[in-house]
Amino acid sequence: MVTRILLICTGVLLVAQTRAYAYTDPGSGTLIWQILLGASFGVVFYLRRIIGWVRSLKSRKTEVTVAKAFAEKERKRTGIG
């Protein structure tokens, strides 16, 4: 889905070219690359943190479920409770 949107946007930008009467110095391009790289690394960092947080919540639920099942099995086996 995202790839399709990017391809469509790229195609529109390539087809709808117009003359730009502007000047950009070489430092501007470097600044743009730095912003893009910094933003992408930031997104990757936070996505990894969010994914890790979700996985930890999921594993906690699994541990609690296993512990409850084990406790129930022991109660039935011993006849206590």
Secondary structure, 3 states (H helix, E strand, C coil): CHHHHHHHHHHHHHHCCCCCCCCCCHHHHHHHHHHHHHHHHHHHHHHHHHHHHHHHHHHHHHHHHHHHHHHHHHHHHHCCC
